[in-house]
């Protein structure tokens, strides 16, 4: 870990590998966090180090959702102000993928749907033609049980549904079924 600054100049792939190795070696999380900080300096739009660190902080590996939220806030503070909401949304979406169906993201973690939603709105302003972002945004709206946002985003998608963006039990078919089961469908997704 000590030579992270030297290695950082060589390849962005160094960081997630070094973090994974550090996790396997039970290294101090502060040292792992330093690797993420170096990666943000050198490769700010390269996200695999963040995923590796989130994995290291999962409760099943001895971490906690408080530590995860602290990490996400720390990373938010390191990116330019105009990208903070995007980073928040990206990192909690990554957490959703890591936890899969085992965890109800917006009930069991500290994730705040309004902030995630703002992040997706920012990303779609920046990348308006991205079907992938729109699909994942709808998937997250389904997980958050936000029927109004879900309907709006799916309506924008039209026939551009990307099945690979819909992970686990939150398939587009399940989400559509639960949204249509009532006028507000406030508790869809259970």
Steps between C-alpha positions, in 0.01 A plus 500: 500500500785734575601530137147579381597849393775363275285224354206733443661659197518170313152359458151557638463121536759511778254647748217245511757219498696659786179556698387140445842375606489725805160359595631145462795590723271667759685828458386814675203665331664842527777376272242366259320835512829666406512290185153625405614858563803449275279349232268800515795730442646303213193346335191687628254330261626146558254333738632145571702620804180632657327167442794315655488725806122465535545123492761527777253698713204262463360373830562141391874585490506675838396847385173684553255720315617792714856443374367475145310827535809667651706372206246630248494841670882502499511426127231763433721758671790408271320556169405836345179644646309456173571123506417424865138394452607282208768333713249437780260335256774296333636371830164404648406334170825305524407401854158383375674279248741362759224419748255371239163389631637422845464859621217747453723793411272784606371332816809325636781739407553873537438565129272798444279465195460877444880536469528196273218639286673839474818321394320319219334822387846661487644206305214507250552874453866423427434186292146543360535223240609228742251216497713319757469783755129531438451124553703498823316812621168319450642194679601718796161676502339157523726407792409829668127433444466834320218410262470850353869523404501139383206559264655820362840343432356180349277715278813680374665164433230376267629185330865567599492269802837339574437176694857494634429820696220332696665286765355241733138498600459858380437406140307739280213250493481488882528877528231555234271253674537666838462851363179407322353327807363826641461870432795599717657160550683656794636170625584332172817294491432288811 
